Amino acid sequence: MIMSLPMLPGNSVNRNLGKEHFHKPHHFDYSNQVAMMGAEKPGIGRELLLGQSARSKYSVFPKGEGSDAPSWLAFDKQVLCFDAYFQEEVPQRREEKYRVRKCKIYFYLEDDTIQVVEPEFKNSGMPQGTLIRRHRIPLPAPEDNYFYNVHHFNINKEIILYSRSFMITDCDPFTHSFLLKMGVRLNIPASTPADPYTNLRQELEENMKPLRPYEKLDTLKQFLNHDRKVLRFYCCWDDTESTFGDCREMILHYFLADDTMEMYEVVPPNSGRDAVPKFLHRGRVPKHAPLPKHQPGEITPRTVLNVFGPVGKGGRYILDSLKTGAVEEEFYKDCDLTVGGIINIWGRRVLICDCDNFTKEFYRSKYGIEDFTPVSYKPPPPAKTARQVPPYTGFGSEEDSLCSCQGLLPKPPHKDVKKLIENDSQGLVSNVLRFVGKLLTDNQIDKERVFTICFYLNDDTIAVFEPPQRNSGVIGGRFLERGKVKKPGQELFKSEMSEYFSAQDLYVGAHLDLNSWPFQVLDADEFTLSFMEQHADEFPKANIGIIISKIKSISEEQQKETKQFFTITDPSNAGFIPFDSFRAHLSDLDVDLAEHEILTLGRSYLVRREAEEDTGLIVAVVQDHLKKKHFENFAELARTFMHEDRDRSGQLSSKSTWTICKAFRLPISDDLLRALLQKFESEPENINYDALLSALNWRENPLPAVLPDLTIKFDSGWRRDADEPAVKTINYLLFLEDVFGSATNTADS
């Protein structure tokens, strides 16, 4: 058993045991997670001073209960609403001793603020509205250092706000549900006592109502409901019976605010009529106009039967509620205006032909009308006579001559700007179709001449060039200046526009008559063939689907012969045959295939092989070109490659490498550059630019010079000889499977 030590001197209780805070108080603190200056300043270590009590925070809900969000966010726009009343003494009045005033008490959960609002009553004679503005209200003394919170409110309970007693009678459904969820036991709702003075006022007002009230002419409601709402109708007044009369168009406006109408006349240009501001001023339009004239005082809104007593103040009179002898007039209403109906505008028969969308929606919602078929009142326009264009005179172009006939001030021919922008040269894409052609002539010298036919897609023009050939005896250069070329067999002097050669007329194997010079297209460059295949819907000669459908239409006997031919041509059954044999057999079929279509088939079923040229030979030819043009900017080229290589991987894409080489203007042809880049592809579409720079640098890594014949072979650019085929080997098994649905050989059949 342990006995406690006596309270000896020096053995007193240490008051700091269990304490955690020993700092001095500070003014700056956080309230509801908002930085602010604290209102209280306790003692050291947060101990309360003598006579000081702890005050609650702005919300009675501490952090951790319910949502972790702050109270100003968790209870945002959530307000408790209570119905209450208070009695106010009324001294110095005999009619009333006190008055019961109803009010609303709003409790804001986010910061425990309270607002008291009294609804405004008509002719109350007292300032009403907000009785107590929104703020935290302290409790009555002696607990005035605390504030009201949600636990102080309940139904059928009296609270004191600034020495005024408020009796809470009821609450709204949200408040009722919220208090129940908090665990508050709600009392039974109480009733509000009657106010004696209010009852007295109601009795007086009821006694003041006459037993036989006068007629009430109230037009304010119609004005407030339909102000600025106007129905618009398109009308026609047939005035052809009068001298120089015609059918005149009108616009009718019907104002729903006061049932008035106005009308404007649509004056067409050059009609010879004066444009008046209004055809009909705004006003109520009678149905049976013109009306007979009435005496003054005959038409009045009210009828006075008799008058007795002095006239004016103090006089008395009686109104006729039966309206005996009153003259009634019928005016047009909105229900009288319908599409296809005829209205009488002061003796003029006006036909309503159509209306706007707002008017249609108004009649559809109010009267349920769905048929708004417009009435045609205009005669059909006369047929336009075809403009006779004079025949072409031969001066200038046909487009220029046609523009001079379309107006007094001739304008330049209109160009297709959209086509010009879309098909203009963009970067490394020239959008020019290049073909190789030869002349169809019996002259032995002209037969050997080779021409380059260029078709420009941006304006459908054609230019022909003749590359210089060694020891040919013919000076090369421009053969046909760029421009549109007419198709042969057309009349020169005619009114219709001539037909010009288009991009679809140029293909491999085509015969062209360019300004009386017959050409045969023998080949095309890689860009042209790829462009036509990519736009196969515009170029039927390069549409592989159309070509295969033609071959499928051959007879079964020819299909059998085709399979036997492929089997005989490929005795080793390797699945590949030469393109020359493939082309010769397709040319013998009865399907009328053009040379370009056969070439498209060959490109589609081409056997992809590596280029036959050696890498060292290609590099030697490239270095030979760089030496001749004195290209030595290798250091700057290396810095550009490293700048584009963001990952420092030593590789760039083929497109980026091509762009950089063209930007530095390497003096080599495109085909030679393309073959060089293919040799240095470390991965698909990736170039090892370090190895490429080492191969290009003829100063540090020179290679032996090459023979001139090899240089000329690689310098021929995109153009190749007509005898050299673009496709060499064909995979005929894939061709048979796509065309006939079977790739099996039928040699035994």
WOVEN-V17303 format. One line per field, one symbol per residue. ss: DSSP state (h for helix, s for strand, l for the rest). psi: psi as a letter, one per 20 degrees, with the letter a starting at -180 (. if undefined). burial: I if it has 9 or more other ideal C-beta (glycine too) atoms within 8 Angstrom, else O. A space follows every 50 residues. Layout:
BEGIN
ss->???
psi->???
burial->???
END
This chain:
BEGIN
ss->lllllllllllllllllllllllllllssssllssssllllllhhhllll llllllllllllllllllllhhhhllllsssssssssssllllllllsss ssssssssllllssssssllllllllllsssssssllsllllllllsllh hhllllsssssllsssssssslhhhhhhhhhhlllllllllllllhhhhh hhhhhhhhlllllllllllhhhhhhhlllsssssssssllllllllssss sssssllllssssssslllllllllllllssssllsllllllllllllll lllssssslllllllsssslllllllllllsllhhhlllllssssllsss ssssslhhhhhhhhhhlllllllllllllllllllllllllllllllhhh hhhhllllllllllllhhhhhhlllsllsllssssssssllllhhhhlls ssssssllllssssssllllllllllsssssssllsllllllllllllls llhhhlllllssssllsssssssslhhhhhhhhhlllllhhhlhhhhhhh hhlllhhhhhhhhhhhhhhllllllssshhhhhhhhhhllllllhhhhhh hhhhlsllllllllhhhhhhhhhhhhhhlllllhhhhhhhhhhhllllll ssshhhhhhhhhhllllllhhhhhhhhhhlsssllssshhhhhhhhllll lllllllhhhhhhhllllllllllllllssshhhhhhhhhlllllllll
psi->ppqqqqnrpilrpoijpiqipjrqqrhprppkkpprpqhqnaapkkpqrp jpqpqrahpiorphpcqiqqhihhkpkopppqprrqppqnrkphhqhrpo pqrpppoohhjkqqppppqpqpkhjqprcogprorppqrqqjkiirqqah iiqrqlqpqooljpppophrrrhggghghhhijpoqrpqrqpqqohhhhg hhhghhhipqhnqrqonojhghghhkpjopppqorpookihrpkqaopqq oppooihjkrqqpqpooqqkijqpnqgqhpqprppqhmqqqqqqqpihoq hqppgrpqrqpcpiqqrpqohilpjqopppqprhiioqpirpqonlipop pohrrrhhgghghhhgikpiolpqppipqpqqpppppopqqpiiparhgg hhhiiirhopqqqpqnhghhghjrpocjohlpppqprqpnriphghhipp qooppoihjlqpqpqoqpppkhjppabphpqprppqqrkqqgnrhqqqpr prhiiprpiqppnoljopqpphrqrhggghghhhlhhhnhijohghghhg hhirrhghgghghhghghhmhilijqqqhghghhghhiqlilprhhhhhg ghhhkqoprqqiqqghgghggghgghghjlojlhghhghgghhhnhilij qqqhgggggghhhjlplqrghhhghghhhkohrpjppnhghghhhhnigh mqqqqrqhhhghghiibhprqhioqhphqpnighghhhgijpjqqlhi.
burial->OOOOOOOOOOOOOOOOOOOOOOOOIOOOIOIIOOOOOIOOOIOOOOOOOO OOOOOOOOIIOOOOOOOOOIIIOIIOOIOIIIIIIIIOOIOOOOOIOOII IIIIIIIIIIIIIIIIIIOOOOOOOOOOOOOIOOOIIIOOOOOOOOIIOI OOIIIIIOIIIOOOOIIIIOIOOIIIOIIIOOOOOOIOOIOIOOIOIIII OOOOOOOOOOOOOOOOOOOOOIIOOOOOIOIIIIIIIOIOOOOOOOIIII IIIIIIIOIIIIIIIOOOOOOOOOOOOOOIOOOOIIIOIOOOOOOOOOOO OOIIOOOOOOOOOOIOIOIIOOOOOOOOOOIIOIOIIOIOIOIIIOOOOI IIIIIOOOIIOIIIOOOOOOOIOOIOOOOOOOOOOOOOOOOIOOOOOOOI IIIOOOOOOOOOIOOOOOIIOOOOOOOOOOIIIIIIIIIOOOOOOOIOII IIIIIIIIIIIIIIIIOOIOOOOOOOOOOIOOOIIIIOOIOOOIOOOIOI IOIIIIIIOIOIIIOOOIIIIIIIIOIIIOIIIOIIOOIOIIIIOOIIOI IOOIOOOIIIOIIIIIIOIIOOOOOIIIIOIIIOIIOOIOIOIIOIIIII IIIOIIIOOOOOOOOOIIIIIIIIIIOOOOOOOIOOIIOIIOOIIOOOOO IIOIOIIIIIIIOIOIOIIOIIIIIIIOIIIOOOOIIIIOOIIIIIIIOO OOIOOIOOOIIOOIIOOIIOOOOOOIIOIIIIOIIIIOIIOOOOOIOOO
END
